[in-house]
Amino acid sequence: MADSAVFVDSRGGNTRKVADAIAKELGISVGDFGTPLPDDPKTLFLGSGTYGGKPGAAMMKFIGAGTFTGRKVALFGTSASPAGSEKMIAVMAEALKQKGAKILGSYHCQGKFLLLNWGRPNAEDLDNAKKFAREMLKAG
């Protein structure tokens, strides 16, 4: 889906695995924060790991510098706890709404952290991320 784009802020690699699954499902590559945002992707997928209950600094800088008026955005993330991802995604959603974006939906799963959640995100999590990508395209 050339009319979609995926960007991710992932320090430990957990959220990058989810981004890669989404991008693979869409037949595209994960974008680089150093490249300009495509002019008009039909659906923009933005994801971040959870750092102190918040999105990563690179993602927030990307959102702060971007133009999102009228853009359709799907959010995703990982955290050691499900509540952490929900809070982090809410922060991203609010920042994007303030910039005029329409939030289509969100997906989150657990990621490994220190001794917690080894093996996460797992195959089921990544299959669910692919399903999320398909659903967001239909919603968009």
PyRosetta script that sets phi, psi and omega in degrees:
from pyrosetta import init, pose_from_sequence

init()
pose = pose_from_sequence("MADSAVFVDSRGGNTRKVADAIAKELGISVGDFGTPLPDDPKTLFLGSGTYGGKPGAAMMKFIGAGTFTGRKVALFGTSASPAGSEKMIAVMAEALKQKGAKILGSYHCQGKFLLLNWGRPNAEDLDNAKKFAREMLKAG")
pose.set_psi(1, 90.8)
pose.set_omega(1, -178.7)
pose.set_phi(2, -65.2)
pose.set_psi(2, -14.9)
pose.set_omega(2, 179.7)
pose.set_phi(3, -91.7)
pose.set_psi(3, 16.7)
pose.set_omega(3, 175.6)
pose.set_phi(4, -124.5)
pose.set_psi(4, 158.3)
pose.set_omega(4, 176.9)
pose.set_phi(5, -143.3)
pose.set_psi(5, 147.8)
pose.set_omega(5, 179.7)
pose.set_phi(6, -126.4)
pose.set_psi(6, 128.6)
pose.set_omega(6, 175.0)
pose.set_phi(7, -130.3)
pose.set_psi(7, 144.0)
pose.set_omega(7, -176.2)
pose.set_phi(8, -144.4)
pose.set_psi(8, 146.4)
pose.set_omega(8, 172.2)
pose.set_phi(9, -116.4)
pose.set_psi(9, 106.0)
pose.set_omega(9, -174.8)
pose.set_phi(10, -137.3)
pose.set_psi(10, 115.6)
pose.set_omega(10, 179.6)
pose.set_phi(11, -86.8)
pose.set_psi(11, -41.9)
pose.set_omega(11, -175.4)
pose.set_phi(12, -95.7)
pose.set_psi(12, -6.3)
pose.set_omega(12, 178.3)
pose.set_phi(13, 96.9)
pose.set_psi(13, -12.7)
pose.set_omega(13, -178.7)
pose.set_phi(14, -64.1)
pose.set_psi(14, -51.1)
pose.set_omega(14, -176.6)
pose.set_phi(15, -71.5)
pose.set_psi(15, -29.1)
pose.set_omega(15, 176.1)
pose.set_phi(16, -62.4)
pose.set_psi(16, -37.8)
pose.set_omega(16, 177.3)
pose.set_phi(17, -61.0)
pose.set_psi(17, -41.5)
pose.set_omega(17, 178.8)
pose.set_phi(18, -66.1)
pose.set_psi(18, -44.3)
pose.set_omega(18, 178.6)
pose.set_phi(19, -60.0)
pose.set_psi(19, -42.9)
pose.set_omega(19, 179.7)
pose.set_phi(20, -63.3)
pose.set_psi(20, -39.2)
pose.set_omega(20, 178.5)
pose.set_phi(21, -64.3)
pose.set_psi(21, -43.7)
pose.set_omega(21, 179.0)
pose.set_phi(22, -63.8)
pose.set_psi(22, -48.2)
pose.set_omega(22, -179.2)
pose.set_phi(23, -61.2)
pose.set_psi(23, -41.8)
pose.set_omega(23, 178.9)
pose.set_phi(24, -61.6)
pose.set_psi(24, -42.5)
pose.set_omega(24, 178.4)
pose.set_phi(25, -61.3)
pose.set_psi(25, -34.2)
pose.set_omega(25, -178.7)
pose.set_phi(26, -87.5)
pose.set_psi(26, -9.4)
pose.set_omega(26, -179.4)
pose.set_phi(27, 73.5)
pose.set_psi(27, 31.9)
pose.set_omega(27, -179.4)
pose.set_phi(28, -132.6)
pose.set_psi(28, 176.4)
pose.set_omega(28, 175.9)
pose.set_phi(29, -102.0)
pose.set_psi(29, 157.4)
pose.set_omega(29, 175.0)
pose.set_phi(30, -73.0)
pose.set_psi(30, 132.2)
pose.set_omega(30, -179.0)
pose.set_phi(31, -73.5)
pose.set_psi(31, 161.6)
pose.set_omega(31, 179.6)
pose.set_phi(32, -108.2)
pose.set_psi(32, 133.4)
pose.set_omega(32, -179.9)
pose.set_phi(33, -57.7)
pose.set_psi(33, -20.6)
pose.set_omega(33, -179.8)
pose.set_phi(34, -79.6)
pose.set_psi(34, -10.3)
pose.set_omega(34, 179.5)
pose.set_phi(35, -99.5)
pose.set_psi(35, 152.9)
pose.set_omega(35, 179.8)
pose.set_phi(36, -65.5)
pose.set_psi(36, 149.9)
pose.set_omega(36, 175.6)
pose.set_phi(37, -66.2)
pose.set_psi(37, 132.3)
pose.set_omega(37, 178.8)
pose.set_phi(38, -54.4)
pose.set_psi(38, 147.4)
pose.set_omega(38, -175.6)
pose.set_phi(39, -54.3)
pose.set_psi(39, -48.7)
pose.set_omega(39, -174.3)
pose.set_phi(40, -150.6)
pose.set_psi(40, 65.2)
pose.set_omega(40, 176.0)
pose.set_phi(41, -68.4)
pose.set_psi(41, 141.5)
pose.set_omega(41, 179.0)
pose.set_phi(42, -59.7)
pose.set_psi(42, -45.6)
pose.set_omega(42, -179.8)
pose.set_phi(43, -134.7)
pose.set_psi(43, 130.5)
pose.set_omega(43, 179.1)
pose.set_phi(44, -109.0)
pose.set_psi(44, 122.2)
pose.set_omega(44, 178.2)
pose.set_phi(45, -101.2)
pose.set_psi(45, 120.8)
pose.set_omega(45, 179.3)
pose.set_phi(46, -121.4)
pose.set_psi(46, 130.2)
pose.set_omega(46, -178.8)
pose.set_phi(47, -136.4)
pose.set_psi(47, 154.1)
pose.set_omega(47, 178.8)
pose.set_phi(48, -151.4)
pose.set_psi(48, 151.9)
pose.set_omega(48, 166.5)
pose.set_phi(49, -74.3)
pose.set_psi(49, 169.9)
pose.set_omega(49, -179.5)
pose.set_phi(50, -105.3)
pose.set_psi(50, 124.4)
pose.set_omega(50, -176.7)
pose.set_phi(51, -127.7)
pose.set_psi(51, 101.9)
pose.set_omega(51, -176.9)
pose.set_phi(52, 64.5)
pose.set_psi(52, 33.9)
pose.set_omega(52, 179.8)
pose.set_phi(53, 79.8)
pose.set_psi(53, 7.4)
pose.set_omega(53, -176.9)
pose.set_phi(54, -128.4)
pose.set_psi(54, 162.0)
pose.set_omega(54, 173.2)
pose.set_phi(55, -67.7)
pose.set_psi(55, 163.8)
pose.set_omega(55, 176.6)
pose.set_phi(56, -64.1)
pose.set_psi(56, 154.2)
pose.set_omega(56, -178.0)
pose.set_phi(57, -61.7)
pose.set_psi(57, -38.2)
pose.set_omega(57, -179.9)
pose.set_phi(58, -63.8)
pose.set_psi(58, -38.7)
pose.set_omega(58, 178.8)
pose.set_phi(59, -66.5)
pose.set_psi(59, -43.9)
pose.set_omega(59, -178.9)
pose.set_phi(60, -66.9)
pose.set_psi(60, -34.1)
pose.set_omega(60, 175.8)
pose.set_phi(61, -66.2)
pose.set_psi(61, -41.9)
pose.set_omega(61, 178.3)
pose.set_phi(62, -60.2)
pose.set_psi(62, -46.8)
pose.set_omega(62, 178.9)
pose.set_phi(63, -64.3)
pose.set_psi(63, -44.8)
pose.set_omega(63, -178.4)
pose.set_phi(64, -61.6)
pose.set_psi(64, -33.6)
pose.set_omega(64, -177.2)
pose.set_phi(65, -90.7)
pose.set_psi(65, -13.0)
pose.set_omega(65, -173.7)
pose.set_phi(66, -87.3)
pose.set_psi(66, 165.2)
pose.set_omega(66, 173.5)
pose.set_phi(67, -108.0)
pose.set_psi(67, 117.1)
pose.set_omega(67, -174.3)
pose.set_phi(68, -121.1)
pose.set_psi(68, 4.9)
pose.set_omega(68, -179.3)
pose.set_phi(69, -56.3)
pose.set_psi(69, 122.4)
pose.set_omega(69, 178.9)
pose.set_phi(70, 77.7)
pose.set_psi(70, -0.9)
pose.set_omega(70, -179.5)
pose.set_phi(71, -80.9)
pose.set_psi(71, 145.1)
pose.set_omega(71, 176.1)
pose.set_phi(72, -97.4)
pose.set_psi(72, 122.5)
pose.set_omega(72, -172.8)
pose.set_phi(73, -125.0)
pose.set_psi(73, 134.2)
pose.set_omega(73, 173.2)
pose.set_phi(74, -113.0)
pose.set_psi(74, 132.3)
pose.set_omega(74, -174.6)
pose.set_phi(75, -109.3)
pose.set_psi(75, 146.1)
pose.set_omega(75, 176.1)
pose.set_phi(76, -147.0)
pose.set_psi(76, 159.0)
pose.set_omega(76, -179.5)
pose.set_phi(77, -169.3)
pose.set_psi(77, 171.0)
pose.set_omega(77, 175.7)
pose.set_phi(78, -132.7)
pose.set_psi(78, 156.2)
pose.set_omega(78, 177.9)
pose.set_phi(79, -160.2)
pose.set_psi(79, 160.6)
pose.set_omega(79, 174.7)
pose.set_phi(80, -65.1)
pose.set_psi(80, -27.6)
pose.set_omega(80, 178.0)
pose.set_phi(81, -127.6)
pose.set_psi(81, 144.3)
pose.set_omega(81, 178.9)
pose.set_phi(82, -58.2)
pose.set_psi(82, -36.9)
pose.set_omega(82, -179.9)
pose.set_phi(83, -64.2)
pose.set_psi(83, -33.8)
pose.set_omega(83, 178.9)
pose.set_phi(84, -63.7)
pose.set_psi(84, -42.6)
pose.set_omega(84, 178.7)
pose.set_phi(85, -65.4)
pose.set_psi(85, -42.0)
pose.set_omega(85, -179.5)
pose.set_phi(86, -60.5)
pose.set_psi(86, -43.6)
pose.set_omega(86, 179.6)
pose.set_phi(87, -65.1)
pose.set_psi(87, -45.2)
pose.set_omega(87, -179.4)
pose.set_phi(88, -62.4)
pose.set_psi(88, -44.0)
pose.set_omega(88, 179.4)
pose.set_phi(89, -64.4)
pose.set_psi(89, -36.8)
pose.set_omega(89, 177.2)
pose.set_phi(90, -61.9)
pose.set_psi(90, -37.8)
pose.set_omega(90, 177.9)
pose.set_phi(91, -64.5)
pose.set_psi(91, -45.4)
pose.set_omega(91, 178.6)
pose.set_phi(92, -62.8)
pose.set_psi(92, -44.6)
pose.set_omega(92, -178.1)
pose.set_phi(93, -60.4)
pose.set_psi(93, -44.0)
pose.set_omega(93, -179.5)
pose.set_phi(94, -63.5)
pose.set_psi(94, -43.7)
pose.set_omega(94, 179.2)
pose.set_phi(95, -62.5)
pose.set_psi(95, -39.8)
pose.set_omega(95, 179.9)
pose.set_phi(96, -71.0)
pose.set_psi(96, -40.2)
pose.set_omega(96, 177.8)
pose.set_phi(97, -61.4)
pose.set_psi(97, -39.5)
pose.set_omega(97, 178.0)
pose.set_phi(98, -63.3)
pose.set_psi(98, -22.0)
pose.set_omega(98, 178.6)
pose.set_phi(99, -99.2)
pose.set_psi(99, 11.2)
pose.set_omega(99, 173.5)
pose.set_phi(100, 90.3)
pose.set_psi(100, 8.8)
pose.set_omega(100, -179.6)
pose.set_phi(101, -78.4)
pose.set_psi(101, 153.6)
pose.set_omega(101, 171.8)
pose.set_phi(102, -103.7)
pose.set_psi(102, 120.2)
pose.set_omega(102, -179.8)
pose.set_phi(103, -87.2)
pose.set_psi(103, 119.8)
pose.set_omega(103, -177.8)
pose.set_phi(104, -82.5)
pose.set_psi(104, -33.9)
pose.set_omega(104, -176.9)
pose.set_phi(105, 168.3)
pose.set_psi(105, -177.7)
pose.set_omega(105, -179.2)
pose.set_phi(106, -147.7)
pose.set_psi(106, 158.2)
pose.set_omega(106, 177.0)
pose.set_phi(107, -140.1)
pose.set_psi(107, 137.9)
pose.set_omega(107, 174.3)
pose.set_phi(108, -146.4)
pose.set_psi(108, 153.6)
pose.set_omega(108, 176.2)
pose.set_phi(109, -147.2)
pose.set_psi(109, 170.5)
pose.set_omega(109, 178.9)
pose.set_phi(110, -76.5)
pose.set_psi(110, 150.3)
pose.set_omega(110, 174.6)
pose.set_phi(111, -127.4)
pose.set_psi(111, 155.5)
pose.set_omega(111, -179.9)
pose.set_phi(112, -72.4)
pose.set_psi(112, 144.8)
pose.set_omega(112, 178.1)
pose.set_phi(113, -150.3)
pose.set_psi(113, 119.9)
pose.set_omega(113, -176.2)
pose.set_phi(114, 51.4)
pose.set_psi(114, -114.9)
pose.set_omega(114, -178.8)
pose.set_phi(115, -98.5)
pose.set_psi(115, 3.1)
pose.set_omega(115, -177.7)
pose.set_phi(116, -93.0)
pose.set_psi(116, 144.7)
pose.set_omega(116, 169.1)
pose.set_phi(117, 58.1)
pose.set_psi(117, 39.5)
pose.set_omega(117, 178.0)
pose.set_phi(118, -57.2)
pose.set_psi(118, 138.9)
pose.set_omega(118, 180.0)
pose.set_phi(119, 88.0)
pose.set_psi(119, 0.8)
pose.set_omega(119, 179.5)
pose.set_phi(120, -105.2)
pose.set_psi(120, 145.6)
pose.set_omega(120, -7.9)
pose.set_phi(121, -66.2)
pose.set_psi(121, 141.3)
pose.set_omega(121, -177.5)
pose.set_phi(122, -101.6)
pose.set_psi(122, -176.4)
pose.set_omega(122, -177.2)
pose.set_phi(123, -58.5)
pose.set_psi(123, -39.6)
pose.set_omega(123, 179.3)
pose.set_phi(124, -65.3)
pose.set_psi(124, -42.0)
pose.set_omega(124, 177.3)
pose.set_phi(125, -59.0)
pose.set_psi(125, -43.4)
pose.set_omega(125, -177.8)
pose.set_phi(126, -71.1)
pose.set_psi(126, -36.0)
pose.set_omega(126, 174.3)
pose.set_phi(127, -63.5)
pose.set_psi(127, -39.5)
pose.set_omega(127, 177.7)
pose.set_phi(128, -66.2)
pose.set_psi(128, -33.5)
pose.set_omega(128, 176.4)
pose.set_phi(129, -65.2)
pose.set_psi(129, -40.0)
pose.set_omega(129, 177.5)
pose.set_phi(130, -64.7)
pose.set_psi(130, -42.4)
pose.set_omega(130, 177.4)
pose.set_phi(131, -61.7)
pose.set_psi(131, -42.9)
pose.set_omega(131, 177.0)
pose.set_phi(132, -57.0)
pose.set_psi(132, -44.9)
pose.set_omega(132, 179.9)
pose.set_phi(133, -58.6)
pose.set_psi(133, -45.7)
pose.set_omega(133, 179.0)
pose.set_phi(134, -62.3)
pose.set_psi(134, -43.4)
pose.set_omega(134, -179.9)
pose.set_phi(135, -64.1)
pose.set_psi(135, -38.7)
pose.set_omega(135, -179.4)
pose.set_phi(136, -68.4)
pose.set_psi(136, -34.3)
pose.set_omega(136, 176.3)
pose.set_phi(137, -64.4)
pose.set_psi(137, -40.1)
pose.set_omega(137, 177.7)
pose.set_phi(138, -66.5)
pose.set_psi(138, -38.3)
pose.set_omega(138, -179.0)
pose.set_phi(139, -70.5)
pose.set_psi(139, -30.1)
pose.set_omega(139, -176.6)
pose.set_phi(140, -75.9)
pose.dump_pdb("model.pdb")
